[in-house]
Amino acid sequence: MAFLHSKKTSKTYVGGPSEIQNPVIDGITIDCVIFGFNKGNLEVLLAHHAEGESIGKWGLLGGWLKKEESSDDAAQRILFELTSLDNIYLEQLKAFTDPNRVPGRRVVTIGYYTLVNREDYNVKAGLTLMEATWYKINELPDLIFDHNEILQFSLMQLRNRVRQAPIGFNLLPDKFTLLQLMHLYEEILGIELDKSNFRRKILHMKLLVALDEKQQDVSHRAAKLYKFDSEIYEKLTEKGFNFEF
């Protein structure tokens, strides 16, 4: 998060007048890692700050925790105020408590992360941001404070989760090929998968329904299309699985 100092008090704020009027908890902030999937690439949404100590610098989307709200509610509010993104499912990571994470003061931040389909959301930068921009995960600028650490921890968490639950499948079209599904896993995990091994394992899970359809309007040989079995999908989401490659 970026810091904005009020001229009337010694307390630090982010987000403009609305947060100055509503008391915040000094020393506790929220930072959100928003992963997006776009044209086969895993990306992260970053904030280019327009004011405060971090003006002109890049960082995660963050702000102060207010006295009357939970950390979950604060994460939703901050995300909406900064980018207009609303009703996003956010999963809590952990508290980042290094006493030196912010120069000159003691600030603990609670991290959150999620994975969304970029095409489903229209990001608009709030008043305290110059812009909110998607960056490919391997083409990131320098980030403020310990935001690189938070980002790497959330990426590790995401990679662990896709091995245990079918998260991220909402990033695919309703009908897809096995190659499209494999590329999704490859991009999130950052590894190259064996095509035949992936096919065998994913079909063994009974998660997919083979359709009597093939790709259309493609220059190569048309591949068979699949869809998710919604009942199996829900069961695996609740119970989890062990999808090792």
C-alpha positions as CSV (number, residue, x, y, z in Angstrom):
1,M,0.0,0.0,0.0
2,A,1.0,3.6,-0.4
3,F,1.0,6.2,2.4
4,L,-0.6,9.6,2.4
5,H,0.2,11.9,5.3
6,S,-2.6,14.2,6.7
7,K,-1.5,17.8,7.4
8,K,-3.8,17.9,10.5
9,T,-2.5,14.8,12.3
10,S,0.6,12.7,12.5
11,K,-1.4,9.6,11.4
12,T,-0.9,8.2,7.8
13,Y,-3.7,7.5,5.5
14,V,-4.4,6.1,2.0
15,G,-7.3,6.5,-0.3
16,G,-8.2,10.2,0.2
17,P,-10.9,12.0,2.3
18,S,-13.2,9.0,2.8
19,E,-10.6,7.2,4.9
20,I,-9.6,10.4,6.8
21,Q,-13.2,10.9,7.9
22,N,-13.5,7.2,9.0
23,P,-11.0,6.2,11.7
24,V,-8.5,3.5,10.6
25,I,-6.4,1.1,12.8
26,D,-3.0,2.6,12.9
27,G,-0.4,0.1,11.8
28,I,-2.6,-2.5,10.1
29,T,-3.1,-2.6,6.3
30,I,-4.5,-4.8,3.6
31,D,-2.7,-5.7,0.4
32,C,-4.3,-7.6,-2.5
33,V,-2.7,-9.7,-5.2
34,I,-5.1,-9.9,-8.2
35,F,-4.0,-12.5,-10.7
36,G,-5.5,-12.4,-14.2
37,F,-5.5,-14.8,-17.1
38,N,-5.4,-13.2,-20.6
39,K,-4.7,-14.8,-23.9
40,G,-2.8,-17.6,-22.3
41,N,-0.7,-15.4,-20.0
42,L,-0.8,-15.2,-16.2
43,E,-0.8,-11.6,-15.2
44,V,-1.0,-9.5,-12.0
45,L,-2.8,-6.2,-11.4
46,L,-0.5,-3.4,-10.1
47,A,-1.2,0.1,-8.9
48,H,0.8,3.2,-10.0
49,H,0.4,5.5,-7.1
50,A,-0.6,9.2,-7.6
51,E,0.1,10.5,-4.1
52,G,1.8,9.9,-0.8
53,E,5.3,8.5,-0.1
54,S,5.0,6.1,-3.0
55,I,3.9,8.6,-5.7
56,G,5.1,7.4,-9.1
57,K,5.9,3.9,-7.8
58,W,4.3,0.5,-8.5
59,G,2.8,-1.7,-5.9
60,L,0.0,-4.1,-5.0
61,L,-3.5,-2.8,-4.4
62,G,-3.8,-1.9,-0.7
63,G,-5.1,0.4,2.0
64,W,-5.8,0.8,5.8
65,L,-8.1,-1.4,7.8
66,K,-10.9,0.6,9.4
67,K,-12.0,0.2,13.0
68,E,-15.5,-0.9,12.1
69,E,-14.7,-3.5,9.4
70,S,-13.3,-7.0,9.2
71,S,-10.2,-7.6,7.1
72,D,-12.3,-9.4,4.5
73,D,-14.6,-6.4,4.2
74,A,-11.7,-4.1,4.0
75,A,-10.1,-6.0,1.2
76,Q,-13.3,-5.8,-0.8
77,R,-13.7,-2.1,-0.1
78,I,-10.1,-1.2,-1.0
79,L,-10.3,-3.2,-4.2
80,F,-13.5,-1.4,-5.3
81,E,-12.3,2.1,-4.3
82,L,-9.0,1.6,-6.2
83,T,-10.2,-0.2,-9.3
84,S,-14.0,-0.5,-9.4
85,L,-13.7,-4.3,-9.1
86,D,-16.7,-5.5,-7.1
87,N,-17.8,-8.9,-5.6
88,I,-14.4,-10.6,-6.2
89,Y,-13.7,-13.7,-4.2
90,L,-10.5,-13.1,-2.2
91,E,-8.6,-15.7,-0.3
92,Q,-6.6,-14.6,2.8
93,L,-2.9,-15.4,2.6
94,K,-1.3,-14.5,6.0
95,A,-0.1,-11.5,7.9
96,F,3.3,-10.0,6.9
97,T,5.0,-8.8,10.0
98,D,8.6,-7.9,9.3
99,P,9.2,-4.9,11.5
100,N,11.3,-3.3,8.8
101,R,8.9,-3.9,5.9
102,V,7.9,-0.2,5.9
103,P,10.8,2.3,6.5
104,G,10.4,4.4,9.6
105,R,7.3,2.8,11.1
106,R,5.7,-0.4,12.3
107,V,3.0,-1.6,9.8
108,V,1.6,-5.1,9.6
109,T,-0.3,-6.0,6.4
110,I,-2.8,-8.8,5.8
111,G,-2.4,-10.3,2.3
112,Y,-5.2,-11.5,0.0
113,Y,-5.2,-13.0,-3.5
114,T,-7.5,-14.2,-6.2
115,L,-7.5,-15.3,-9.8
116,V,-9.9,-13.7,-12.3
117,N,-10.6,-13.7,-16.0
118,R,-9.5,-10.3,-17.3
119,E,-12.2,-10.3,-20.0
120,D,-14.9,-10.4,-17.2
121,Y,-13.8,-7.2,-15.5
122,N,-13.3,-3.6,-16.5
123,V,-10.6,-2.0,-14.3
124,K,-10.8,1.7,-13.6
125,A,-8.1,3.5,-11.6
126,G,-9.3,5.3,-8.5
127,L,-8.4,8.9,-7.5
128,T,-5.3,7.9,-5.5
129,L,-3.8,6.0,-8.5
130,M,-2.2,7.2,-11.7
131,E,-3.3,3.9,-13.3
132,A,-4.0,0.3,-12.5
133,T,-2.3,-1.9,-15.1
134,W,-2.0,-5.6,-15.8
135,Y,1.6,-7.0,-16.0
136,K,2.7,-10.4,-17.2
137,I,4.1,-12.3,-14.2
138,N,7.6,-12.5,-15.7
139,E,7.7,-8.8,-16.7
140,L,7.1,-7.0,-13.4
141,P,8.5,-3.5,-12.5
142,D,10.2,-2.9,-9.2
143,L,7.6,-2.9,-6.4
144,I,7.4,-0.9,-3.2
145,F,8.2,-2.2,0.3
146,D,7.9,-6.0,0.6
147,H,5.3,-6.3,-2.2
148,N,7.6,-8.6,-4.2
149,E,7.7,-11.0,-1.3
150,I,3.9,-10.8,-0.9
151,L,3.5,-11.5,-4.6
152,Q,5.8,-14.4,-4.6
153,F,4.1,-15.9,-1.6
154,S,0.7,-15.6,-3.2
155,L,2.0,-17.2,-6.4
156,M,3.3,-20.1,-4.4
157,Q,0.0,-20.4,-2.7
158,L,-1.9,-20.3,-6.0
159,R,0.4,-23.1,-7.4
160,N,-0.3,-25.2,-4.4
161,R,-4.0,-24.7,-4.6
162,V,-4.4,-25.7,-8.3
163,R,-2.9,-29.1,-7.3
164,Q,-5.6,-29.6,-4.7
165,A,-8.8,-28.0,-6.1
166,P,-10.2,-27.1,-9.6
167,I,-9.6,-23.3,-9.1
168,G,-8.9,-21.4,-12.2
169,F,-11.1,-23.5,-14.4
170,N,-13.5,-20.5,-14.7
171,L,-10.8,-18.9,-16.9
172,L,-11.6,-21.3,-19.7
173,P,-14.5,-21.0,-22.2
174,D,-17.5,-23.3,-21.6
175,K,-16.2,-25.7,-24.3
176,F,-12.5,-26.2,-24.5
177,T,-9.8,-28.6,-25.7
178,L,-7.4,-30.6,-23.5
179,L,-4.5,-28.6,-24.9
180,Q,-6.2,-25.3,-23.7
181,L,-6.6,-26.8,-20.2
182,M,-3.0,-28.0,-20.1
183,H,-1.8,-24.6,-21.2
184,L,-3.7,-23.1,-18.3
185,Y,-1.9,-25.4,-15.8
186,E,1.4,-24.7,-17.5
187,E,1.1,-20.9,-17.2
188,I,0.0,-21.0,-13.5
189,L,2.6,-23.6,-12.4
190,G,5.4,-22.2,-14.6
191,I,6.4,-25.6,-15.9
192,E,6.1,-27.6,-19.1
193,L,3.8,-30.6,-18.9
194,D,3.9,-33.9,-20.8
195,K,0.9,-33.9,-23.0
196,S,0.1,-37.7,-22.8
197,N,0.6,-37.8,-19.1
198,F,-1.6,-34.8,-18.5
199,R,-4.3,-36.2,-20.7
200,R,-4.3,-39.5,-18.8
201,K,-4.4,-38.0,-15.4
202,I,-7.1,-35.3,-16.1
203,L,-9.4,-37.8,-17.8
204,H,-8.9,-40.3,-14.9
205,M,-10.4,-37.7,-12.6
206,K,-13.8,-38.0,-14.4
207,L,-14.0,-34.2,-14.2
208,L,-14.5,-33.7,-17.9
209,V,-17.4,-34.5,-20.2
210,A,-16.4,-35.3,-23.8
211,L,-18.6,-33.5,-26.3
212,D,-19.6,-34.7,-29.7
213,E,-18.0,-31.6,-31.1
214,K,-14.7,-30.4,-32.4
215,Q,-13.0,-27.0,-32.8
216,Q,-14.2,-24.9,-35.7
217,D,-12.4,-22.3,-37.9
218,V,-8.9,-23.5,-37.0
219,S,-6.0,-23.8,-39.4
220,H,-4.7,-27.0,-37.8
221,R,-6.5,-30.4,-37.2
222,A,-9.6,-29.7,-35.1
223,A,-9.4,-31.1,-31.6
224,K,-12.2,-32.6,-29.6
225,L,-14.1,-30.3,-27.2
226,Y,-14.8,-30.9,-23.5
227,K,-16.8,-29.3,-20.7
228,F,-16.7,-29.7,-17.0
229,D,-19.0,-32.0,-15.2
230,S,-20.6,-29.5,-12.8
231,E,-21.5,-32.1,-10.1
232,I,-18.0,-33.5,-10.0
233,Y,-16.5,-30.0,-10.2
234,E,-18.5,-29.0,-7.0
235,K,-17.5,-32.2,-5.2
236,L,-13.8,-31.7,-6.0
237,T,-14.0,-28.1,-5.0
238,E,-15.3,-29.0,-1.6
239,K,-13.2,-32.2,-0.9
240,G,-10.1,-31.4,-2.9
241,F,-7.8,-33.7,-4.7
242,N,-4.2,-34.4,-5.3
243,F,-3.2,-33.6,-8.8
244,E,0.5,-34.3,-9.1
245,F,2.3,-34.1,-12.4
